[in-house]
Amino acid sequence: MTAGLQAPTNAALTALVLEAAIAAAEVIMDVYGRPIIAIDKSDGSPVTQADAAAEAIILDHLKSTGIPVLGEESVAAGIIPELGARYFVVDPLDGTKEFIKRNGEFTVNIALVEHGFPVMGVVLAPVTGETFVGDATGAYACNTRSGAAIDKHVVTVSSDTPLRIVASRSHGHAALATLCETLAVDLDVSVGSSLKFCLLARGDAQLYPRFTPTCEWDTAAGQAVLEAAGGTVVTLDGKRLGYGKGTSGFLNPYFVAAANRGLAQRAATKMSRILGQFASHAT
């Protein structure tokens, strides 16, 4: 915390983060309405002017808190602040490929991490205004483009069966189809960006296995929402997905997000075994 700044309350922080996400969404939609120009970053992923403009707006909103910010575009530019035990994690435009495709499945992600874990997060889909918020008080959804007072409603996970999975059997890692068969998954409800976590948070699905790379800014806000709604996110060794892993790309290990810990642990064990089998067949 910067000297001379008063620490905001948890409720005030959540309100500020939501305000920042709404402002970023407005900038994103302004760019969305014009011809989109994309360039490739050093890692091969695309970036547009909306990414940088949205992050600048978010940083401006959050600077009054004195809390360090780990932002995807800042990291790409080599700007990595000393984070400490409490910091924000920002992905100003999660799903840039979806943004370029104009399919609406992209989000603004802002999370607060404390002692290695996300404790508050906002995920906002600019096209629809659909917004999910999670903090110590629980999780709720609202629409921030309605033009009226924001009407919030509580969201909670569902452990109903048969299982619904947030993934596609025809895309992603080849092991996914095997996992679906092993767990007797009934239906997949695929969607882009961190909205995957939010589908679990509101009970539309129970399982989101991740076999492909992600970074901390891709997952922190969604994880905060899901955990606030009663769900969990674990790595393949069964530990809660953590943050502050260092400066080497901020890459996450593979993980499982689920409606409850038992399902997460069971899926993580099976994922680990399936991936091991695929690796042995490849050698």
Buried (B, 14 or more C-beta within 10 A) or exposed (E): EEEEEEEBEBEEBBEBBBBBBBBBBEBBBEBBEEEBEBEEBEEEEBBBBBBBBBBBBBBEBBEEBBBBBBBBBBBBEEEEEEBEEBBBBBBBBBBBBBBBEEEBBBBBBBBBBEEEBBBBBBBBBBBEBBBBBBBEEEBBBBBBBEEEEBEEEEBBBBBEEEBBBBBBBEEBBEBBBBBBEBBEBEEBBBBBBBBBBBBBBBBBBBBBBBBEEBBBBBBBBBBBBBBBBBBBBBBBEEEBBBBBBEEEEBEBBBBBBBBBEEBBBBBBBBBBBBBEEBEEEEE
